[in-house]
Amino acid sequence: MRVVDLKYLLEQFDDDVEIKAVHQPSWPLVEEIKGVYDPRNSMGSCEDECGHILDVHGEDGCQMCECGFVADPDKEVVLLLVVDGHPYEDSPYGPKQAFDDYIRP
């Protein structure tokens, strides 16, 4: 799903409607959405090479050693919705029907 698809799906709802996630069709679980993970804004490492944080990697590779690691600026970004457990005030189980009747873009 693309950002434009999600925006389209959500525009029919009021801004104050709460959103949660449901996953696992055979035994649905509801999770609270905590945020969005954008890998471009995160510290990472070239663990397979030297283990240094990505911030020390420039266009010419790692500035701390000569491992040769260079971050790929052309790699497609995939955002992740971050969930953090079921809502404690409600059941952790979601409706199986959600997997049949969800709104598609």
Secondary structure, DSSP 8 states (H G I E B T S, - for coil): --HHHHHHHHTTS-TT---EEEE-TTS-EEEEEEEEE-GGGS--B-TTTT--BGGGEETTEESSSS------TTS----EEEE----TTS-SB--TTHHHH----
